[in-house]
Amino acid sequence: MWVLGLLLAVLLLMKGQESWGACVEVDSDTEAVATGNFKLGCICCKRRAEVHATASVDWYYMKVPNTSFVQIYSFRDITMGPQFDKRLTWDGSENSTDLQDGSIILHNVTTNDTGHYRCEITRNLTIHNYCIRTYSQKNFTLTVVEKPTRPDASIISEVMMYVSIIGLQLWLLVEMIYCYGKISAAGVAQRESMSVHTHQGWAEYSATSPTEKNSEDLLVDE
């Protein structure tokens, strides 16, 4: 019976992977280092892998908040505007018209590239001779720094790691002192017990009469 249950679980898992198209949506990073390259991430997964679809990707940029977005890139390798000329290259889905990864690479990042970015994916789904168009949009704000900075979560996790190590070492030290105390106390008790038995034996031997001592000595000699 359990074999049938295991087979059913495997089939459901395979069906789930097929339905989701083995795609995971991950937000883009938001901090770039000047003079380096930076990946502008844009992933939009199709929910049903068996449905035929085609997609297009367009990127937009806004320097100052509350102003209009300006198109800077269109799939594939069509750069618009002098600011990003020859600095944007495709890094998304390959060998497919159904684009799920619309990421691009921004080369030679400068501080002027700080601002708001928008990725728009337009997908045409074909279902039983019907065409359905869907739109997906990803927005994020890019900050350009001179040197890479560590995120707060990384610093906190490192501090917690050191605190845990120090706490573990203190706990081991306390356990060692406790065990040493127990062993020392047991040794002292054993030595005292042996001393008491020795004194008792000597006292008993001393309390015996001379005749008994001579007879015991004769027995030992024999």
C-alpha positions, 0 to 999 in steps of 0.5 A: 500500500505504501508503494502506491502512495509513494508512486502517487507522490512522485507523479504529483511532484512531476506534474507540479514541476511541469505545471510551473515550468521549473521557474522561480521568480527572484527579485533583482539585486538593488545595489551595484558597484561603480565601474563594474557590471550589474545584472538587472534581474527580471523573471516572470514565470509562466504558470502552465508549461504546456500552453504555447506562448510568445513573449517580449521584454522592454526595460524602462528607466526613471532618473528622478522620482515622479517623472516619466519612465524612458524606454532604454532596452527592447528584446533583443539587444536594442538599446535606446537613449545615449546614456546606456548606449552599448552598455546593455546586453541580453542575459535572459532566456535563450533559444525560446520565444517564450521568455521567462527570464528577461534579465539584462547586464548593465556594463561599466556602471556609473553613479549616474545609473542610480534610479528607478528601473522597470521591466515589462514582459508581454506574453501572448498565450495561445489556448484552443485557437484563442490568443490571450495577452498578459502583462507583468511588471517588475519595479526596483530602485538601483543604488550605485556605491563606490565599494560593496556594502554588507547587508544588515542580515549578514552582519547580524548573522555573523555576530550571532555566530560568534555569540553562539561560539563563545556561549558554547565554549563557556558552557563547555568550560563550566561543564569541565569545572563541574566534572573536575569538582565531582571527580575531586570530591569522589577522590577525597571521599575515597581517600577518607574512607580508606583512611578510616578503614586503616585506622579502624583496622589498626585500632582493632589490632592494637586492642587484641591481647598479646597471646592472640597476637603471638598466635596470629604471628605463628600462623603467619610464620607457618 
